[in-house]
C-alpha cells in the first residue's frame, strides 16, 4: 500500500510542529507552501531537523503543484477565518484534493459563514473530496464534553472556560484576538457587543468574526442533536497594565492597549439546554499558564460534574489531532464535513496509510 501524499500550506509556528509530526507518521510530504520570506527554504531548517530536500514553495504556486503532483490531502495552517482560507480550500476542492485545516472557524462554519461553506461543499461533492476543520477543540472542547454528557440522564446547562497564550500560535491568531490594537480599534474591528440582529446581518453579509467558541458551541449542539434557537457573543478587550513585548507580533504593546480578549458565547436551544463558554486568548505575562475546565449542571442548576485540565498543551494537542484525523478525512464522504459526524479522533500507532479504507 502506497504512502499518503501530503502537502501543507502554512509553515509558521503551528505548521512547523505539524511538519515534524508528519515526518514520523509514515506519509509522503510532497510539498510545502508559504509566503515570500520562507520560499526556497528547506522544511528541515525551519523545523530544527536535517535538510529533507523539500523546499518551501510560494503559495501562489499551489494550483500548479496540485495539478502536477496530485496530493491526497492538503493541511492548512494559515488563518483563523474561513474567508481567509477560502481560496486554498477552493483550489484544492476544484482538483479533488482533500483538505484538513486548523482554521478555527472551519471547525463548524455553517453557523458563521453559511454561504462560503455551502459553496465549498458543492465543489467538494462535485469533485469527490472532503473539506474539514479540526484541532484542540475537536477533543477537548468537543468530544470530551459530549462523551461525559452521555453519562448523565438529564442536563440543563454546559458551561466552560479556556485560556491560552496567543504568542504560542502565530500572527493570525494573535490578530484575531485584537492583540496590539488600541481600545478604539478593538471596538471598530471586534466590537465588544453585537446584538443578535446585527450578528445575523453580518453573517448574511459574510462579515461576521466569530470567536472560537461560537463555532464550537454550534458543534456541541449538533453533536447532541440540539436545535439552536439563539446564540450571542460578547467580546471584552483585555488591557495591558504595563508595556508588554509580543515576539509573535514583533511589537511592544503599550500600556492601556489591548493584549487579547475574552469572548463569551451563550447558546440557547429548543430542548432547554444552555451552552455557555468563555475563551480567553491574550499575550501572557510571566507566570501565566493555560487552563481549561467545564461543568455540567442539571435542570435545577445544581452542578453535576466539573472537569479541569491544568496546562492542557493546546498547541501540541492541536497538531497531533491534525495528524490523527488524516485517515478519517480521506475515508469520509465528499463535501464540507464537520467532525461531529466522524466520531472521536483515534490514536494512530501505525503508519497512517494502514488506516485507509
ZAMIGU-485198 format. One record per residue (C-alpha): residue in one letter; x, y, z. Coordinates in Angstrom, 2 decimals. Layout:
ZAMIGU-485198
a:X:Y:Z
...
END
This chain:
ZAMIGU-485198
x:0.00:0.00:0.00
x:1.47:3.36:-1.03
x:2.04:6.20:1.39
x:-0.45:9.04:1.71
x:0.75:12.06:-0.30
x:0.50:15.23:1.79
x:1.07:18.93:1.15
x:0.91:21.69:3.75
x:0.03:25.37:3.41
x:1.46:27.45:6.23
x:4.93:26.89:7.68
x:4.71:29.16:10.71
x:4.66:28.18:14.38
x:1.90:25.62:14.04
x:2.93:24.41:10.60
x:6.42:23.55:11.82
x:5.08:21.28:14.54
x:2.68:19.63:12.10
x:5.55:19.02:9.63
x:7.65:17.44:12.39
x:4.73:15.16:13.23
x:4.23:14.28:9.57
x:7.85:13.18:9.28
x:7.18:10.47:11.86
x:3.75:9.35:10.67
x:4.62:7.35:7.56
x:3.34:9.82:4.96
x:5.00:11.23:1.85
x:5.36:15.02:2.18
x:5.37:16.21:-1.44
x:5.03:19.96:-0.94
x:5.05:22.86:1.50
x:3.78:26.37:0.80
x:4.10:29.76:2.43
x:4.79:33.39:1.62
x:7.91:35.17:0.41
x:10.22:35.07:3.43
x:10.26:31.27:3.66
x:10.16:30.43:-0.07
x:13.11:28.30:-1.14
x:13.95:27.23:2.42
x:14.21:23.52:3.23
x:11.45:22.49:5.67
x:14.06:20.74:7.79
x:15.78:24.03:8.52
x:12.61:25.62:9.92
x:11.74:22.50:11.91
x:15.15:22.06:13.52
x:15.92:18.81:11.72
x:18.28:17.74:8.98
x:17.55:19.01:5.47
x:14.86:16.97:3.74
x:15.09:18.13:0.14
x:11.56:19.55:0.45
x:11.77:23.25:-0.34
x:9.00:25.66:0.61
x:7.19:26.99:-2.45
x:5.25:30.21:-2.89
x:1.58:29.84:-2.01
x:0.76:31.23:-5.46
x:2.23:28.05:-6.97
x:-0.24:25.81:-5.13
x:-2.56:25.19:-8.09
x:0.27:24.24:-10.46
x:1.78:21.89:-7.88
x:-1.55:20.17:-7.25
x:-2.01:19.57:-10.96
x:1.46:18.08:-11.29
x:1.75:16.06:-8.08
x:-1.84:15.06:-7.27
x:-1.68:15.01:-3.45
x:-4.20:13.06:-1.41
x:-4.67:15.78:1.19
x:-3.68:19.37:1.91
x:-3.17:20.51:5.50
x:-3.88:24.22:6.03
x:-2.25:26.07:8.94
x:-2.55:29.71:7.97
x:-5.51:31.82:9.10
x:-8.36:31.70:11.64
x:-11.36:32.72:9.50
x:-12.89:30.76:6.63
x:-12.89:33.71:4.24
x:-9.11:33.93:4.65
x:-8.52:30.28:3.70
x:-11.33:30.11:1.13
x:-9.03:30.35:-1.90
x:-6.88:27.44:-0.71
x:-9.95:25.32:0.06
x:-11.50:26.21:-3.29
x:-8.37:25.36:-5.28
x:-7.98:22.00:-3.55
x:-11.68:21.13:-3.88
x:-11.67:22.04:-7.59
x:-8.95:19.46:-8.21
x:-10.43:16.84:-5.89
x:-7.85:17.20:-3.10
x:-8.99:16.62:0.49
x:-8.40:19.46:2.96
x:-7.85:19.37:6.71
x:-7.31:22.70:8.45
x:-6.65:24.18:11.88
x:-8.62:27.26:10.78
x:-10.76:27.67:13.89
x:-13.88:28.78:12.03
x:-13.63:25.75:9.72
x:-14.38:23.52:12.72
x:-18.10:24.32:12.38
x:-18.52:27.12:9.81
x:-22.17:26.51:8.98
x:-23.27:28.84:11.80
x:-20.95:31.74:10.90
x:-20.16:31.60:7.15
x:-23.00:29.53:5.68
x:-22.67:30.81:2.11
x:-18.93:30.19:1.82
x:-19.35:26.78:3.43
x:-22.20:25.83:1.11
x:-20.22:26.92:-1.94
x:-17.22:24.83:-0.89
x:-19.45:21.89:-0.01
x:-20.91:21.84:-3.54
x:-17.47:21.95:-5.17
x:-16.14:19.20:-2.89
x:-19.13:16.95:-3.58
x:-18.79:17.50:-7.31
x:-15.11:16.52:-7.25
x:-15.37:13.75:-4.64
x:-13.19:15.15:-1.88
x:-13.64:16.15:1.76
x:-13.03:19.50:3.46
x:-12.83:19.70:7.25
x:-11.54:21.65:10.25
x:-10.01:20.14:13.37
x:-7.66:20.93:16.24
x:-7.57:21.02:20.02
x:-11.28:21.81:20.13
x:-12.12:18.54:18.36
x:-11.40:16.58:21.54
x:-11.18:18.98:24.49
x:-13.95:21.41:23.54
x:-15.97:18.81:21.66
x:-15.88:15.06:22.16
x:-14.70:15.20:25.78
x:-17.79:17.23:26.68
x:-20.31:15.25:24.65
x:-18.91:11.94:25.89
x:-19.11:12.99:29.54
x:-22.65:14.26:28.86
x:-23.53:10.75:27.71
x:-23.13:9.52:31.28
x:-25.97:11.71:32.61
x:-29.71:11.29:32.16
x:-30.75:14.96:32.39
x:-28.64:18.05:31.68
x:-29.73:21.67:31.92
x:-26.53:23.57:31.16
x:-22.99:23.09:29.86
x:-20.57:25.80:30.92
x:-16.82:26.15:30.50
x:-13.76:28.35:30.33
x:-10.50:28.08:28.40
x:-7.42:30.32:28.29
x:-4.40:30.27:26.00
x:-1.35:32.35:25.14
x:-1.69:33.88:21.67
x:2.12:34.03:21.48
x:2.21:30.24:21.02
x:0.26:30.12:17.77
x:1.28:32.84:15.35
x:0.29:36.21:13.95
x:-3.14:35.22:12.61
x:-4.45:34.02:15.97
x:-2.95:36.97:17.86
x:-4.61:39.42:15.48
x:-7.93:37.56:15.70
x:-7.89:38.32:19.44
x:-7.11:42.01:18.95
x:-3.61:41.84:20.43
x:-1.78:45.11:19.76
x:-4.89:47.17:18.99
x:-5.96:50.36:20.72
x:-9.32:50.30:22.51
x:-10.89:52.27:19.68
x:-9.52:49.86:17.07
x:-10.83:46.92:19.10
x:-14.34:48.39:19.15
x:-14.21:49.01:15.41
x:-12.81:45.60:14.44
x:-14.10:43.18:17.09
x:-16.91:45.17:18.74
x:-17.37:44.32:22.41
x:-21.07:43.59:21.98
x:-23.13:42.96:18.87
x:-26.88:42.42:19.09
x:-28.30:39.16:17.79
x:-29.98:41.05:14.94
x:-26.68:42.67:13.97
x:-24.91:39.30:14.21
x:-27.43:37.75:11.81
x:-26.97:40.67:9.43
x:-23.19:40.31:9.49
x:-23.43:36.54:8.98
x:-25.67:37.04:5.95
x:-23.21:39.62:4.59
x:-20.25:37.30:5.23
x:-18.67:39.85:7.56
x:-19.12:38.23:10.98
x:-15.99:37.49:13.01
x:-16.83:34.54:15.26
x:-14.83:33.84:18.36
x:-13.62:30.26:18.54
x:-16.37:29.34:20.97
x:-19.07:30.45:18.51
x:-18.29:27.58:16.18
x:-17.62:25.10:18.98
x:-20.96:25.83:20.66
x:-22.63:25.09:17.32
x:-20.65:21.86:17.04
x:-21.71:20.73:20.55
x:-25.35:21.45:19.79
x:-25.14:19.50:16.53
x:-23.40:16.54:18.16
x:-26.01:16.37:20.93
x:-28.88:16.73:18.46
x:-29.99:20.08:19.89
x:-31.82:22.75:17.90
x:-30.31:26.21:18.44
x:-32.89:28.96:19.00
x:-30.47:31.82:19.74
x:-26.77:32.48:20.10
x:-24.90:35.62:21.07
x:-21.30:36.65:21.53
x:-19.74:39.22:23.83
x:-16.10:40.22:23.33
x:-14.27:42.02:26.12
x:-10.83:43.54:25.47
x:-8.06:42.68:27.92
x:-5.90:45.72:28.59
x:-2.15:45.84:29.24
x:-1.30:47.31:32.64
x:2.32:47.76:31.57
x:4.29:47.70:28.32
x:4.45:44.11:27.10
x:6.63:42.63:24.35
x:4.93:40.40:21.77
x:7.51:38.37:19.90
x:4.78:36.98:17.63
x:3.60:40.41:16.51
x:7.11:41.85:16.64
x:5.98:44.86:18.68
x:5.84:46.23:22.19
x:2.20:46.53:23.22
x:1.94:49.79:25.09
x:0.23:50.17:28.44
x:-3.54:50.65:28.05
x:-3.59:48.95:24.65
x:-5.15:45.53:24.02
x:-3.23:42.30:24.71
x:-6.11:39.99:23.79
x:-9.75:39.36:24.56
x:-12.26:37.35:26.50
x:-15.19:36.13:24.43
x:-18.32:34.63:25.99
x:-20.73:32.77:23.72
x:-24.17:31.82:25.03
x:-26.35:29.35:23.12
x:-29.99:28.61:23.84
x:-31.68:25.50:22.45
x:-35.21:24.36:21.79
x:-34.62:21.42:24.14
x:-33.92:23.82:27.03
x:-30.21:23.03:27.35
x:-27.99:26.11:27.58
x:-24.38:26.13:26.39
x:-22.11:28.91:27.65
x:-18.36:29.10:27.17
x:-15.70:31.71:27.68
x:-12.40:31.64:25.83
x:-9.56:33.95:26.80
x:-6.74:34.49:24.34
x:-4.06:37.03:25.19
x:-0.35:37.75:25.41
x:0.64:36.20:28.73
x:2.65:37.90:31.41
x:5.34:35.94:33.23
x:3.98:33.00:35.21
x:0.60:32.71:33.49
x:-0.39:29.27:32.18
x:-3.12:27.76:30.01
x:-6.22:26.48:31.77
x:-9.35:24.61:30.73
x:-12.41:23.48:32.64
x:-16.06:22.73:32.01
x:-19.07:21.82:34.14
x:-22.40:20.14:33.56
x:-25.48:21.22:35.52
x:-28.89:19.63:35.98
x:-32.19:21.29:35.13
x:-32.29:22.97:38.57
x:-28.82:24.47:38.19
x:-27.10:22.03:40.51
x:-23.57:21.07:39.47
x:-23.30:17.50:38.23
x:-19.60:17.34:37.40
x:-16.60:19.58:36.73
x:-13.60:18.55:34.65
x:-10.43:20.63:34.95
x:-7.32:20.24:32.81
x:-4.40:22.37:34.04
x:-1.84:23.27:31.36
x:-3.65:21.38:28.57
x:-0.87:21.93:25.98
x:-3.26:23.26:23.36
x:-0.60:23.70:20.67
x:0.65:20.12:20.84
x:-2.88:18.72:21.08
x:-3.96:20.69:18.02
x:-1.08:19.49:15.86
x:-1.41:15.86:16.98
x:-5.14:15.84:16.27
x:-4.46:17.03:12.72
x:-2.22:14.02:12.10
x:-4.62:11.54:13.68
x:-7.54:12.91:11.64
x:-5.87:12.46:8.22
x:-7.22:8.93:7.56
x:-10.68:9.98:8.79
x:-10.85:12.80:6.26
x:-9.65:10.73:3.32
x:-12.13:7.97:4.27
x:-15.03:10.41:4.84
x:-17.92:11.16:2.46
x:-17.41:14.01:-0.01
x:-18.36:17.55:0.96
x:-17.60:20.07:3.70
x:-17.80:17.74:6.69
x:-17.66:18.70:10.36
x:-16.14:16.23:12.79
x:-19.30:15.72:14.84
x:-20.27:13.29:12.05
x:-16.96:11.40:12.05
x:-16.65:10.03:15.56
x:-13.89:10.92:18.01
x:-10.26:11.08:16.82
x:-8.24:7.91:17.35
x:-4.64:7.46:18.38
x:-2.57:6.23:15.43
x:0.09:3.75:16.48
x:0.90:2.64:12.93
x:1.73:4.42:9.64
x:-1.30:6.41:8.53
x:-1.79:4.56:5.26
x:-2.64:1.40:7.22
x:-5.85:3.08:8.41
x:-7.20:3.70:4.92
x:-10.39:2.01:3.74
END
